[in-house]
Amino acid sequence: MKRLKTWHLFALAIVLFTASFYYINIKYDRFYRVKGINNENRQLIEKYLTSSEQDYLVENQIPIAKFIKYIKYKDFKLKNYQYYNLLQDTDRYSSKKTVIQTGNAIVDALSSRYDSNFYKLAQTIIENDLEYGLIHSKDFKDENISYYGLMRPLYSAKDISYITDTATYLDDLALRNVYDDDALSFFTAVCADYKKNSLKTLMQESNDTNVELITRPAGTDLYLNSNKYIGSYVPESLVLLQDVSRLKYGMYLRYDAYHALLKLNAAIKKQSSCLVVYQAYTSYKQLAEGARGHDEFQLGLSVKFTVNNEDYKYFDKTQESQWLVKNAYKYGFVLRYPKDKVKVTKHAYDAHIYRYVGTRLAEKMYEDNLALEEIHKQMDEVNKS
């Protein structure tokens, strides 16, 4: 019985000691429950954080690892640590000093508009690399962030003109009764294929509602005319023509069209070595003023052929032209302006001009005797049904 009492007393002493130790730590060590606390960072906290920041740390139980790397910097503010981490995670900033200054500026800019709860908004802004625009432009509008996110990659790092350009383009689209989801779809499409300047050129024609602004100029099935406009669009992946006879050295086509042309050229060479590329990609500035933005040679998919030592205007009588009519489709090319399609294409017959559309579409157009305009009419009818 005596031993039992001694054991009880010993156990009670342990419990009381543990409780006392816990109570003392809770009462006198304010950082006891802060995750990651140790003697080294405790000293940093007491040295660099104000009393109110220390209170904020304890009340919100902020893990030490979330902010300790910034604590020694002059402008560090504990309440902004989440914004610093968002910026740091982008890998766009080379110094923590800049991260802190930028994070503070973001909070200042947003707190002037909102009392609280703007973290999610800041997250979206930072994820889309819009923080510089937010901080430096009085025209930055939160409701346009989705558009800014699409426009921003077209501009250099410190160029915030995307903000005013976005507002202008939205006004331009409003002239065409394009709003909300349709406007966002428009921006999504054009920002994928256009550059800053070519998009600006495109939008200069927005006030003419009779002209269709082409949003996807990279499609191989696209056709152009006086009512369809691509601005000063420049195709991606233009390559120099090599290993084909051409009128001059500096001629270009889009990568896919060029490699199809190489195959076509290798095939026709078995019969003739006289075929010459007379015209290929032609830039916006090289085109005649009325044709700029409306001519398919600007797409980098069109080729104009001729034959050595033959009169240009009699090209359709040559064996090379006759071979192309019968075989070009096998390599993805079609005669763009056939004699029997003048009413459809609204373009004079031209035996020289071939257009790359890809082998599948070219075969269909050849077998069904269809022009590009007729292909699009069929697609429109299918979409309506």
Stockholm file with secondary structure:
# STOCKHOLM 1.0

chainA/1-385         MKRLKTWHLFALAIVLFTASFYYINIKYDRFYRVKGINNENRQLIEKYLTSSEQDYLVENQIPIAKFIKYIKYKDFKLKNYQYYNLLQDTDRYSSKKTVIQTGNAIVDALSSRYDSNFYKLAQTIIENDLEYGLIHSKDFKDENISYYGLMRPLYSAKDISYITDTATYLDDLALRNVYDDDALSFFTAVCADYKKNSLKTLMQESNDTNVELITRPAGTDLYLNSNKYIGSYVPESLVLLQDVSRLKYGMYLRYDAYHALLKLNAAIKKQSSCLVVYQAYTSYKQLAEGARGHDEFQLGLSVKFTVNNEDYKYFDKTQESQWLVKNAYKYGFVLRYPKDKVKVTKHAYDAHIYRYVGTRLAEKMYEDNLALEEIHKQMDEVNKS
#=GR chainA/1-385 SS CHHHHHHHHHHHHHHHHHHHHHHHHHHHCTTTTSTTCCHHHHHHHHHHSCHHHHHHHHHHTCCGGGTGGGTTSTTCCGGGHHHHHHHHTTTCCSCHHHHHHHHHHHHHHHHTTCSSCCHHHHHHHHHTTCHHHHHHCTTCCGGGHHHHHHHGGGSCTTCCHHHHHHHHHHHHHHTTTCCHHHHHHHHHHHHHHCCHHHHHHHHTTTTCTTSEECSCTTCTTCCCCTTEECTTCCCSSEEECCSSCBSSSCCEEEHHHHHHHHHHHHHHTTTCSCEEEEECCCCTTTSCGGGTTTCGGGGTCEEEEEETTSCGGGGGGSHHHHHHHHHGGGGTEEEEECGGGHHHHTSCCEEEEEEECCHHHHHHHHHHTCCHHHHHHHHHHHHHC
#=GC SS_cons         CHHHHHHHHHHHHHHHHHHHHHHHHHHHCTTTTSTTCCHHHHHHHHHHSCHHHHHHHHHHTCCGGGTGGGTTSTTCCGGGHHHHHHHHTTTCCSCHHHHHHHHHHHHHHHHTTCSSCCHHHHHHHHHTTCHHHHHHCTTCCGGGHHHHHHHGGGSCTTCCHHHHHHHHHHHHHHTTTCCHHHHHHHHHHHHHHCCHHHHHHHHTTTTCTTSEECSCTTCTTCCCCTTEECTTCCCSSEEECCSSCBSSSCCEEEHHHHHHHHHHHHHHTTTCSCEEEEECCCCTTTSCGGGTTTCGGGGTCEEEEEETTSCGGGGGGSHHHHHHHHHGGGGTEEEEECGGGHHHHTSCCEEEEEEECCHHHHHHHHHHTCCHHHHHHHHHHHHHC
//
